[in-house]
């Protein structure tokens, strides 16, 4: 049955709207509804369309928001959020096809993630890691089982606790400095302890360089006995283990005194070891 002019006008208005939603598949529903109920009111048509499974699937985050006590978004607000996510992701250098479909954005909208918050997650997490050096990425895998291909999804996952992700990123960066500058693979617990202590990238770089330079002091002689452990080295250099600092000071003083007495060598003194004052 052909539509009359008024019906065609209503059809055109509603189907144009549906195309903007990505719901072209409901065009036949619109035609059937107009002819069956002889309606020419686009608003009435939209009320019925919102009851359809296709529509509810397309805007599924709204139902989840309603159940969570969050404001239900209008279609224009919903679509604006999706556009904002997509534009920000592309501007951040994310590859085409990654987090750029309505399905990808459902969790963000469900969890009330703003475009600004998503941008912050990328800047503080994914980009902070991937724009560093390959060793940082390797440390994310070593410490937390996260490969490079998983990093973006890992940091953008709304179900992850953002503070935990940031801590892990900072820890991976610190662990990378340990590996690169001191040849030491530290544990996740060690790296997180340093991150929680506020150790910056520059401090990590200087500290692990100092550890590497002082290896002769950390290696025990027959007279001194056992080596100073990696845990003690890290705690002393970064100021998180006062007892280890004291032990290293005492060893440095003994060696310096032996050297001054003509005993042969001094493998570093306390004033030469960064972090041990």
N, C-alpha and C positions, 0 to 999 in steps of 0.2 A: 504494500500500500504506500503510495507516494505521500510525502509530507506536504502540508499546505505551507504557505509563506511564514505564518507565525510559528508553526512547529519547526520548520527548517531553521528559523532564526534561533530558537531555543536550542535545537540540536547543535548548531554551529558554535554557539557560546559555550555549551557544556563540553562538547568534544574537544574544543581548543584548550579548555582548562584541563581536561583529562590528559591531553598530550603533554602539557607542561608538567604533569605529575608522573609521566611515563606509564599511563594507564590506558593506552590506545585500545587495549583488548575489551574495554567496556563500551565501545561505540555501539555495538549491537544491542547491548542492554538499554542504552539510551533510546535507540530507535524503537525497540519493543515497548518500552515504558511510555513513550510519547504517544504512540499509536493506540496502545491498550487503554490508557487513562485520559487520552486527549488533553494532556497538559502542555502548556507553553511557558510555564514558570521555571526558569533555570534554578532558582533557589529550592523549589520543591524537588526538582530532579536531583540536586546535590544532596539533599537529605536522604533520599533513597540510595544514592550511590555510596554514601558513607556507611551503609549497612552491608555492602557487598564484601565478600571475602577478599577479593583482589585489592580493594581499597584498604581494608583493615590490615592486610599483609604489607602493603606499601608504606603505611604509616604506623607500623606495629609498635614503634617505640612509644607512641602516645598512650596506648593501653598500659604498657609497663610503667610509664610515668604516673598515670592515674592511680595505679595500684600502690605506687611508692609515695603517694601524697604530693607529687610534683605537679606543676601547672601543665595542663594539656596544651600543646602548641597548635596554632592555626596552621593550615597548609602553607601559607606564605612564610610564616616563621620557621617552620620545619624545613622548607626548601632553602630558605636563606642560610640556615645553619649548614645544610649540606654543601651549598655553594662556598660558604666560608671555609669549611674544612678542606674542600677540594683545592681551592685557590691557595690556601696556606701550605698544603702538602706539596703542591707543585712548586711554589716559591721556595720551599725548603729543600728542593732537589730530590724529592722522592720519585722513584721511577713510575712511568705510566703503567696503569693497571694495578698499582698498589694503593689500597685504601681509597678507591675513588668511585665506588658504586653505592647506591642506597643501602644495600645490605651491609656494607662495610661500616657505614655511619650509624647504623641502628644502635649499637652498644654505646657510642658516644652520646647520642641523644637520650637514650634510656637513662644513662648515668649523669645527665645534666652537665656534660663536659662542654665548656665554652670553646670557641675558636682560640681565644687567648691562652686558655689552659693547655690545649693541645699543642699550640706553638711552644709553650714553655716546656712541655714534656720532650719535644723534639730537640730544642736547643740545649736543655740540661742533660738529656739522656742520650738519645741516639747520636746526635751530631757531636756531642762532647766525646763520645767514644770513637765513632768512625772517622772523625776529622783529626784524631790524634795520630797514633802510629800503629802499625800492624800488631805490635806487641800488646797494646791495650786490648785489641780485639781478641788476641790469643788468651789473654788473662781472663776475659769474660767467659771464655769457654773453659779454661782451666779451673777457675774458681767456682763458677756457677752453672757450667754446662750449657752456655748460650753461644751458639755459633754466629758468624757474621750474618748469615742469611736470616737468622731469627731476630736479630737485634731490633729492627724497626718495629716489628709486630710486638716484641717483648715490651718495649718502652711505650708503645701506643695503646697497649691493652688496658682498657678502663678497669678491668677486674684486678689488676696488679696495684699494690700499694705504692704510690709515687715516691714517698720518702725512702722506701726500701730500694727502689730502682736507682735513685740518686746516690744512695750510699754504696750500692754495688758498683755503679759507674766510677765513683771516686776511688773505691777500693781497687778496682781493676787498673786505674791509672797509676796508683801508688805501687801496686804489685809489678806493673810494667817497668817502673823505674828501678825496682829491686833487681829484676831480671837483667835489664840492659846495663846498669851501672855497677852492680855488685855480683852479677852472675848467680843470684840467689832466687829460688822460687819460694816465695813466702805463701803462707796459707791464707784462706779467706778470713779466718779469725784474726790473724796478724794484720792483714791489710785493713780490715774494718776497725780494729783498735786504733790504728794510726789515723784513719779517716775521722773517727769519732773524737780523737784528740785534737782535730783541727789542722792536721798536717797538710800543707798546700803542695801543689805540684813542684814548685821551686824548692820547697823544704825537703820534699822526698828526693828530688834530684841531688841536692847537696848532701843529704844524709847518707844515701846509698853510695855516693861517690866517696864519702869519708870512710864508710865501712870497707869499701874495696881497698882504699889506700892503707888502712890500718890492719890488714889481714895478718901481717907479720906479728903485730902485737897480740892479736886474738889467738894465734897458734901457740900453744904452751910448749915450753922446753921440758927437758927431763927433770930439771929442778922444780919448775912451776907446776908440772902435772897436766891436767886435762885442758883442752881448748876451751875458750869462751864460746858458748853456744850461739847459734844464730839468733835465738830468742833474746839472749842477753845483749848481743850486739845491737839489735834493733831497739830494745828497750833503753839501752844506755845512750845511743846516739840521738834518739828522738825524745829522750827525757821522760819515758814512761816507766822506767825501772831504776829507782834510786840505788838499790843494792848492786845492780850490775854496773852502774856508773862508778860506785865506790870500788868495786873489784878491779875495774879497768884502770882507775886512777892509781890504785896501789901497785898494780903490775907495771904501769908506765914509770912510776917513781922508782921502783926497785931496779928496773932495767936502766933508767937514767943514772941512778947511783952507781950501778955496776960499771957503766961506761965511764963515768967520771973517775972511778977508782982504777981504771985501766983494765977492766974485765972483758973488753972486746967489742961490745955493741950496745946500741940503744934503739930498739924498734919503736920509736915514736914516744912522745911525751904527752902529758895530759893537755898541755896548751895547744898541741897540734891536732887534736882530735875534735872535729866539729861536734857540738852538742854535749860535750863533756867538759864542763868548766870547773 
